[in-house]
């Protein structure tokens, strides 16, 4: 019995444009429902949500029934957090706050078994179908997809070198933190920030490296896609819930 192929990585490296959804609701019910809503991928965020690693486990189980590939963002570029996320079945990881080539290399090494990396070995994990996928150790490294997140002006200066690190499959640009580092906290729509976002994707296209980004409105998502961002999160689940609830409450009061 072979482990599941990483569909996200296969599509990404084939040059497909992938539309995703950011998830911070911490609910297996919403994860199961949203995974079948038509998105190509959905990200479970443990950096800016109260989700702990044990909570990600049922989220991955719930999302497995849908058509969206699961992506997990560990709370930090930490070898232990990365190892544990992989063991519970995450195949695609978005590593936050990567500032340098050395940090990118460390992220990749944490996802690889020796001798090419430092990932610890465990047998009876969800990743290996609880030990039933005998071939897991021979194919696991190739199925892991490493996305590194660039989110400061300092990291942007090292963008070409970070993107070129062997094992980095894609580079995600974080608009909110980049805006903050540029002196525009809370305003990723500022023209200077938008210029930096466009510059980043043009750089990455020139390097042949897939670029990703998070948008919170449809026009933003469409613009980023048109610029060449290949994997675009078009919204956040809690934001969608709030918008629908606020709109309903307003309509009922006006009505």
C-alpha positions as semicolon CSV with decimal commas, in nm:
position;residue;x (nm);y (nm);z (nm)
1;X;0,000;0,000;0,000
2;X;0,160;0,325;-0,115
3;X;0,106;0,658;0,058
4;X;-0,106;0,911;-0,120
5;X;0,068;1,118;-0,385
6;X;0,101;1,486;-0,301
7;X;-0,146;1,628;-0,552
8;X;-0,067;1,988;-0,454
9;X;0,304;1,945;-0,528
10;X;0,235;1,767;-0,855
11;X;0,001;2,042;-0,974
12;X;0,228;2,320;-0,850
13;X;0,535;2,187;-1,029
14;X;0,326;2,131;-1,342
15;X;0,263;2,506;-1,353
16;X;-0,107;2,498;-1,266
17;X;-0,268;2,796;-1,093
18;X;-0,414;2,682;-0,762
19;X;-0,682;2,871;-0,570
20;X;-0,697;2,814;-0,197
21;X;-0,870;2,904;0,126
22;X;-0,709;2,997;0,459
23;X;-0,857;2,820;0,761
24;X;-0,840;2,940;1,123
25;X;-1,178;2,817;1,251
26;X;-1,029;2,512;1,425
27;X;-1,335;2,301;1,339
28;X;-1,331;1,957;1,174
29;X;-1,689;2,018;1,062
30;X;-1,600;2,335;0,875
31;X;-1,281;2,173;0,745
32;X;-1,475;1,880;0,603
33;X;-1,735;2,105;0,443
34;X;-1,494;2,363;0,303
35;X;-1,257;2,101;0,166
36;X;-1,530;2,009;-0,081
37;X;-1,625;2,365;-0,178
38;X;-1,419;2,366;-0,498
39;X;-1,086;2,506;-0,379
40;X;-0,765;2,342;-0,493
41;X;-0,608;2,370;-0,147
42;X;-0,681;2,487;0,203
43;X;-0,435;2,589;0,469
44;X;-0,462;2,504;0,837
45;X;-0,283;2,778;1,027
46;X;-0,116;2,708;1,360
47;X;0,081;3,033;1,369
48;X;-0,200;3,288;1,400
49;X;-0,479;3,072;1,541
50;X;-0,534;2,881;1,867
51;X;-0,487;2,552;1,681
52;X;-0,228;2,323;1,837
53;X;-0,073;2,029;1,658
54;X;-0,311;1,781;1,820
55;X;-0,597;1,989;1,680
56;X;-0,455;1,967;1,327
57;X;-0,487;1,589;1,333
58;X;-0,871;1,581;1,311
59;X;-0,864;1,873;1,066
60;X;-0,649;1,670;0,827
61;X;-0,872;1,368;0,874
62;X;-1,183;1,573;0,801
63;X;-1,037;1,745;0,496
64;X;-0,917;1,416;0,347
65;X;-1,270;1,344;0,222
66;X;-1,276;1,659;0,007
67;X;-1,107;1,770;-0,312
68;X;-0,883;2,040;-0,161
69;X;-0,524;1,950;-0,080
70;X;-0,429;2,024;0,280
71;X;-0,145;2,264;0,362
72;X;-0,024;2,316;0,720
73;X;0,156;2,622;0,851
74;X;0,362;2,534;1,159
75;X;0,382;2,800;1,427
76;X;0,752;2,851;1,351
77;X;1,044;2,726;1,144
78;X;1,119;2,465;1,406
79;X;1,248;2,115;1,334
80;X;1,032;1,955;1,604
81;X;0,710;2,124;1,490
82;X;0,789;2,033;1,130
83;X;0,863;1,669;1,218
84;X;0,540;1,632;1,414
85;X;0,330;1,792;1,137
86;X;0,475;1,549;0,884
87;X;0,414;1,250;1,112
88;X;0,042;1,328;1,138
89;X;0,013;1,327;0,760
90;X;0,082;1,680;0,640
91;X;0,265;1,665;0,308
92;X;0,276;2,035;0,223
93;X;0,413;2,281;0,478
94;X;0,422;2,660;0,467
95;X;0,715;2,764;0,684
96;X;0,673;3,115;0,829
97;X;0,923;3,397;0,863
98;X;1,211;3,262;0,659
99;X;1,471;3,539;0,655
100;X;1,779;3,385;0,499
101;X;1,928;3,107;0,291
102;X;2,039;2,927;0,608
103;X;1,686;2,934;0,748
104;X;1,545;2,802;0,420
105;X;1,799;2,520;0,419
106;X;1,711;2,437;0,779
107;X;1,342;2,415;0,687
108;X;1,414;2,175;0,403
109;X;1,647;1,962;0,616
110;X;1,375;1,926;0,880
111;X;1,147;1,765;0,619
112;X;1,401;1,511;0,492
113;X;1,516;1,185;0,640
114;X;1,888;1,119;0,683
115;X;2,130;1,127;0,517
116;X;1,992;1,431;0,330
117;X;1,809;1,578;0,629
118;X;1,743;1,550;1,001
119;X;1,381;1,433;1,024
120;X;1,337;1,178;1,300
121;X;1,211;0,831;1,215
122;X;0,887;0,687;1,353
123;X;0,703;0,383;1,225
124;X;0,339;0,386;1,332
125;X;0,225;0,728;1,217
126;X;-0,068;0,853;1,014
127;X;0,181;0,958;0,746
128;X;0,278;0,594;0,684
129;X;-0,079;0,474;0,728
130;X;0,018;0,353;1,073
131;X;0,306;0,146;0,941
132;X;0,107;-0,032;0,671
133;X;0,266;0,166;0,385
134;X;0,591;-0,029;0,376
135;X;0,738;0,189;0,102
136;X;0,682;0,513;0,295
137;X;1,042;0,580;0,391
138;X;1,161;0,541;0,032
139;X;0,910;0,787;-0,114
140;X;0,835;1,030;0,171
141;X;1,099;1,292;0,089
142;X;0,983;1,323;-0,271
143;X;0,623;1,376;-0,166
144;X;0,694;1,659;0,080
145;X;0,632;2,009;-0,055
146;X;0,818;2,292;0,119
147;X;0,686;2,645;0,083
148;X;0,881;2,921;0,255
149;X;0,723;3,247;0,361
150;X;0,890;3,579;0,288
151;X;0,735;3,856;0,494
152;X;0,988;4,131;0,564
153;X;1,193;4,378;0,369
154;X;1,509;4,203;0,489
155;X;1,392;3,870;0,350
156;X;1,290;4,033;0,023
157;X;1,651;4,139;-0,030
158;X;1,753;3,773;-0,014
159;X;1,459;3,651;-0,224
160;X;1,658;3,512;-0,521
161;X;1,898;3,323;-0,296
162;X;1,620;3,184;-0,076
163;X;1,415;3,076;-0,376
164;X;1,715;2,893;-0,522
165;X;1,765;2,669;-0,217
166;X;1,738;2,304;-0,318
167;X;1,415;2,158;-0,183
168;X;1,222;2,484;-0,171
169;X;0,923;2,415;-0,395
170;X;0,754;2,753;-0,371
171;X;0,780;3,095;-0,211
172;X;0,487;3,259;-0,034
173;X;0,482;3,635;0,010
174;X;0,301;3,757;0,322
175;X;0,137;4,093;0,244
176;X;0,038;4,190;0,598
177;X;0,377;4,140;0,761
178;X;0,558;4,281;0,460
179;X;0,343;4,593;0,487
180;X;0,428;4,622;0,857
181;X;0,802;4,588;0,790
182;X;0,774;4,863;0,528
183;X;0,607;5,102;0,773
184;X;0,249;5,045;0,654
185;X;0,103;4,835;0,935
186;X;-0,252;4,729;0,852
187;X;-0,233;4,865;0,497
188;X;-0,110;4,600;0,252
189;X;-0,295;4,790;-0,019
190;X;-0,045;5,079;0,004
191;X;0,109;5,145;-0,335
192;X;0,462;5,081;-0,208
193;X;0,358;4,742;-0,071
194;X;0,172;4,652;-0,388
195;X;0,478;4,744;-0,592
196;X;0,690;4,516;-0,374
197;X;0,442;4,232;-0,418
198;X;0,451;4,271;-0,794
199;X;0,830;4,293;-0,795
200;X;0,849;3,972;-0,590
201;X;0,634;3,767;-0,826
202;X;0,824;3,897;-1,128
203;X;1,149;3,794;-0,962
204;X;1,014;3,450;-0,884
205;X;0,876;3,400;-1,233
206;X;1,218;3,481;-1,370
207;X;1,368;3,219;-1,140
208;X;1,109;2,960;-1,238
209;X;0,986;2,930;-0,879
210;X;0,611;2,920;-0,798
211;X;0,489;3,220;-0,600
212;X;0,203;3,224;-0,351
213;X;0,009;3,487;-0,162
214;X;-0,294;3,546;0,062
215;X;-0,573;3,780;-0,044
216;X;-0,881;3,879;0,154
217;X;-1,094;4,012;-0,131
218;X;-1,184;3,873;-0,473
219;X;-1,035;4,172;-0,661
220;X;-0,705;4,132;-0,474
221;X;-0,698;3,759;-0,542
222;X;-0,771;3,808;-0,910
223;X;-0,507;4,082;-0,942
224;X;-0,242;3,867;-0,775
225;X;-0,331;3,576;-1,000
226;X;-0,308;3,801;-1,306
227;X;0,036;3,919;-1,193
228;X;0,153;3,560;-1,194
229;X;0,104;3,432;-0,839
230;X;0,050;3,062;-0,888
231;X;-0,102;2,954;-0,557
232;X;-0,340;3,215;-0,419
233;X;-0,548;3,191;-0,104
234;X;-0,857;3,390;-0,199
235;X;-0,997;3,434;0,150
236;X;-1,007;3,330;0,515
237;X;-1,285;3,106;0,646
238;X;-1,357;3,321;0,951
239;X;-1,368;3,630;0,729
240;X;-1,626;3,462;0,505
241;X;-1,835;3,368;0,809
242;X;-1,816;3,721;0,950
243;X;-1,912;3,880;0,617
244;X;-2,212;3,654;0,574
245;X;-2,325;3,698;0,937
246;X;-2,279;4,075;0,931
247;X;-2,467;4,100;0,603
248;X;-2,755;3,889;0,732
249;X;-2,785;4,088;1,055
250;X;-2,779;4,417;0,863
251;X;-3,040;4,296;0,614
252;X;-3,273;4,177;0,889
253;X;-3,245;4,505;1,082
254;X;-3,302;4,713;0,771
255;X;-3,587;4,489;0,667
